[in-house]
Amino acid sequence: MGTTRSVVISMRLPAESGSRLKRMATRHGWTPSDASARLVEEGLRRSEFAFIDFRDSAAGRQAYVQGSTLAVWEVLLLVRSYKEDVAAVAKHLQYREMLKLLLDEHISPSVAEGLRRRHRLLAVHFMLEWENGEFLGRDDSACLEHAAAQGLTLVTYDRRTIPPLLKTWAEEERDHGGVVFIDEKTLSPADIGGQVRALSNLVREAAKWDWANRVCFLHR
């Protein structure tokens, strides 16, 4: 078996943190160096994949789905058993999916792909594929109405025509599935990675909110 390549990075810790690290290493039978490397790896994975925790178990330290007793490997077995039908897995787990995203035509499909890699249970659509592209170039009202019927929250750079439409809908007491505005001065449409990170943060913070008629602005 080949060895994993590694790099040496030095860091300075407060004395109390160093003591806690040594106690953890002793408890697990690791060296302090091994313990610090494991904790860094766990922190990186938490930042890359939403809703996971790392916990000690009878089988060793494992990744779990936050707020549950499900280990990540158990979820993967379910995904494979359902032939990667994520909706079926969500139903099996009684997962209540509140946030479902529809990216407007000014947002690259690569953003949807990046979000899907990070959040396997999150429904993300982009205009080119949504309803086979039927709504490309259609007026905003038609898109918003159909999205609302599917419980989709629109993510858009359009701060010129969407806000007046939302005002009209509010006056008419019409419901929509929520809108997330992006300011191109804060987050360029060309910044694919920035959009993925910002939307991923939003998913972590607000996936379980009720998004009906909610409006928010995306922060970097």
C-alpha positions in Angstrom: 0.0 0.0 0.0 1.4 3.4 -0.9 1.9 6.1 1.6 0.0 9.4 1.6 2.1 12.4 0.7 2.3 14.9 3.5 3.7 18.4 4.3 5.1 19.7 7.5 3.3 22.9 8.8 4.3 24.3 12.2 1.8 26.2 14.3 1.7 27.8 17.7 -1.1 27.0 20.2 -2.1 28.5 23.5 -0.8 26.4 26.4 -4.3 25.3 27.4 -5.1 24.2 23.9 -1.8 22.3 23.7 -2.7 20.5 27.0 -6.2 19.6 25.7 -4.7 18.3 22.4 -2.3 16.1 24.4 -5.1 14.7 26.5 -7.2 13.9 23.4 -4.1 12.2 21.8 -3.5 10.1 24.9 -7.2 9.1 25.1 -7.1 7.8 21.5 -3.6 6.4 21.6 -2.3 9.0 19.1 0.7 11.2 19.1 -0.1 15.0 19.5 1.0 15.4 15.9 -1.5 12.8 14.7 -4.2 14.4 16.8 -3.6 17.8 15.3 -3.5 16.5 11.8 -6.8 14.6 12.3 -8.5 17.7 13.8 -7.4 19.8 10.9 -8.7 17.3 8.4 -12.1 17.1 10.3 -12.3 20.9 10.2 -11.6 21.0 6.5 -14.3 18.4 5.8 -16.8 20.3 7.9 -16.1 23.4 5.9 -16.5 21.5 2.6 -19.6 19.4 3.5 -22.6 20.8 5.3 -24.3 19.2 8.3 -21.6 16.7 9.4 -20.0 16.2 12.8 -17.1 14.0 13.9 -17.7 11.9 17.0 -16.1 9.1 19.0 -17.8 5.7 18.6 -17.2 2.0 19.4 -15.8 1.7 15.8 -13.5 4.7 16.3 -13.9 8.3 15.3 -16.5 8.7 12.5 -18.4 11.4 10.5 -22.1 11.7 11.4 -25.0 13.7 10.1 -25.6 16.6 12.4 -28.6 16.2 14.8 -28.8 12.5 14.2 -27.2 9.1 15.1 -26.6 8.4 11.4 -23.0 7.9 10.4 -22.1 9.2 7.0 -21.2 5.7 5.7 -24.8 4.6 6.6 -26.2 7.3 4.5 -23.9 6.3 1.6 -25.2 2.7 1.9 -28.8 4.0 1.6 -27.8 6.1 -1.4 -26.4 3.1 -3.1 -29.3 0.9 -2.1 -31.7 3.4 -3.7 -29.5 3.6 -6.8 -28.5 7.2 -6.0 -32.1 8.4 -6.0 -31.6 11.2 -3.5 -35.4 12.0 -3.2 -36.0 8.3 -2.2 -33.3 8.5 0.4 -34.7 11.7 1.8 -38.1 10.1 2.0 -36.6 7.1 3.7 -35.0 9.3 6.3 -38.1 11.6 6.5 -35.8 14.5 5.6 -37.8 17.7 5.4 -36.4 19.7 2.6 -37.3 23.4 3.0 -34.8 25.1 0.8 -34.8 24.2 -2.9 -33.0 26.5 -5.3 -33.6 27.7 -8.8 -30.7 29.6 -10.3 -31.7 32.2 -12.9 -30.2 32.2 -16.4 -27.5 34.7 -15.4 -25.9 32.2 -13.0 -23.6 29.5 -14.5 -24.7 25.9 -14.4 -21.3 25.2 -12.8 -22.7 26.8 -9.6 -25.5 24.2 -9.5 -22.9 21.5 -10.0 -20.7 22.8 -7.2 -23.7 23.0 -4.8 -24.8 19.4 -5.7 -21.3 18.1 -4.9 -21.4 19.8 -1.5 -25.0 19.1 -0.6 -26.2 15.8 -1.9 -29.7 16.2 -0.5 -30.3 19.7 -1.7 -32.5 20.2 -4.8 -30.7 22.7 -7.1 -32.0 23.6 -10.6 -30.7 26.0 -13.3 -32.8 27.6 -16.0 -31.2 25.6 -18.9 -32.3 22.3 -17.5 -35.3 23.3 -15.4 -38.5 22.1 -17.2 -36.2 21.3 -20.2 -35.4 25.0 -20.7 -39.0 26.0 -21.2 -38.7 29.1 -19.1 -35.6 30.5 -20.8 -36.4 34.0 -21.9 -39.9 33.9 -20.4 -41.2 36.8 -18.4 -40.3 37.0 -14.7 -43.9 36.5 -13.5 -44.3 33.2 -15.3 -41.0 31.9 -13.9 -41.8 33.0 -10.4 -45.3 31.5 -10.5 -44.1 28.1 -11.8 -41.2 28.1 -9.3 -43.6 28.9 -6.5 -45.8 25.9 -7.5 -42.8 23.7 -7.1 -41.6 25.3 -3.8 -38.4 26.6 -5.4 -36.5 29.7 -4.1 -35.2 31.8 -7.0 -31.6 32.9 -6.8 -31.1 36.0 -9.1 -28.9 38.9 -10.0 -32.0 40.8 -11.3 -32.5 43.7 -8.9 -34.3 45.8 -11.6 -37.4 43.9 -12.5 -37.9 41.3 -9.7 -38.3 43.7 -6.8 -41.3 45.6 -8.4 -42.8 42.2 -9.3 -42.5 41.1 -5.6 -44.2 44.3 -4.5 -47.1 43.8 -6.9 -47.5 40.2 -5.8 -47.5 41.3 -2.1 -50.2 43.8 -2.9 -52.2 41.1 -4.6 -51.5 38.7 -1.7 -49.9 36.2 -4.1 -47.3 33.7 -2.6 -43.9 32.9 -4.0 -41.2 30.4 -3.0 -38.7 33.0 -1.8 -36.0 35.0 -3.6 -32.3 35.3 -2.9 -30.7 38.4 -4.5 -27.1 38.6 -5.4 -25.4 42.0 -5.8 -22.9 41.8 -8.7 -20.7 44.5 -7.0 -20.3 42.2 -4.0 -20.1 38.9 -5.9 -19.3 38.9 -9.6 -21.3 36.5 -11.9 -17.9 35.3 -13.1 -16.9 34.2 -9.6 -18.2 30.6 -9.7 -16.4 29.5 -6.6 -17.5 32.6 -4.6 -21.2 31.9 -5.5 -20.9 28.3 -4.5 -19.3 29.1 -1.2 -21.8 31.9 -0.4 -24.8 29.7 -1.3 -23.3 26.8 0.6 -23.1 29.0 3.7 -26.7 30.0 3.2 -27.7 26.3 3.0 -26.0 25.6 6.3 -27.7 28.5 8.0 -31.1 28.5 6.5 -31.9 25.1 4.9 -34.7 24.4 7.4 -36.3 27.9 7.3 -39.7 28.3 5.8 -38.8 30.1 2.5 -42.4 30.9 1.4 -42.4 34.7 0.6 -39.0 35.2 2.2 -36.5 37.6 0.5 -32.9 37.9 1.4 -29.5 39.1 0.1 -26.6 36.8 -0.3 -23.4 37.7 1.5 -20.0 36.7 0.4 
